[in-house]
């Protein structure tokens, strides 16, 4: 899933630096991802190349990854 949020700069109070498009990518959880099963070598290589392109383009700022949702907590407020 890819989520892109568009705001008109004049309505957002954004600075020149923060006017740049930001995206966040989520992968839908499945049984393997919840159990911490690693992707195939081919998939990891493809993801690495894609991430390198994002870094070179100045788009990617972080890529630490997430833990399986079974390690998380639900917060209600």
C-alpha positions as CSV (number, residue, x, y, z in Angstrom):
1,X,0.0,0.0,0.0
2,X,1.3,3.5,-0.8
3,X,-0.1,6.5,0.9
4,X,0.5,10.0,-0.5
5,X,-0.8,13.1,1.1
6,X,-1.1,16.2,-1.0
7,X,-1.5,19.6,0.7
8,X,-1.5,23.1,-0.9
9,X,1.7,24.7,0.5
10,X,-0.1,28.0,1.2
11,X,-2.6,26.2,3.4
12,X,-0.2,23.9,5.2
13,X,2.2,26.4,6.8
14,X,5.0,24.3,5.3
15,X,8.6,25.6,4.8
16,X,10.5,25.2,1.5
17,X,12.1,22.0,2.9
18,X,8.9,20.5,4.1
19,X,7.1,21.2,0.8
20,X,8.8,18.2,-0.8
21,X,6.5,15.2,-1.3
22,X,6.7,12.5,1.4
23,X,5.5,9.0,1.2
24,X,5.2,6.1,3.6
25,X,5.0,2.5,2.4
26,X,3.3,-0.2,4.3
27,X,3.3,-3.9,3.5
28,X,0.1,-5.7,4.4
29,X,0.9,-8.3,7.1
30,X,0.6,-12.0,6.4
31,X,1.4,-15.1,8.3
32,X,5.1,-15.1,7.2
33,X,5.7,-11.4,8.0
34,X,4.0,-11.8,11.4
35,X,6.3,-14.8,12.2
36,X,9.4,-12.8,11.1
37,X,10.1,-14.8,8.0
38,X,12.6,-13.0,5.8
39,X,11.9,-12.3,2.1
40,X,13.8,-14.2,-0.5
41,X,17.3,-13.2,-1.5
42,X,15.9,-11.9,-4.8
43,X,13.3,-9.8,-3.1
44,X,15.8,-8.3,-0.7
45,X,18.1,-7.4,-3.6
46,X,15.2,-5.8,-5.5
47,X,14.2,-3.8,-2.4
48,X,17.8,-2.8,-1.8
49,X,18.2,-1.4,-5.4
50,X,14.9,0.4,-5.0
51,X,16.0,1.9,-1.7
52,X,19.3,3.0,-3.2
53,X,17.5,4.8,-6.0
54,X,15.3,6.6,-3.4
55,X,18.4,7.7,-1.4
56,X,20.2,8.9,-4.5
57,X,17.2,10.9,-5.5
58,X,17.0,12.5,-2.0
59,X,13.6,11.0,-1.3
60,X,14.4,8.4,1.3
61,X,15.2,9.8,4.7
62,X,14.8,6.7,6.9
63,X,14.3,3.0,6.4
64,X,14.6,1.3,9.8
65,X,11.6,-1.0,9.2
66,X,8.9,-2.1,11.5
67,X,8.3,-5.0,13.9
68,X,5.5,-7.5,13.4
69,X,2.2,-6.2,14.7
70,X,2.1,-9.0,17.2
71,X,4.9,-7.2,19.1
72,X,2.8,-4.0,19.1
73,X,0.1,-2.7,21.5
74,X,-3.3,-1.2,20.6
75,X,-3.8,2.2,22.2
76,X,-7.2,3.8,22.6
77,X,-7.8,7.4,23.5
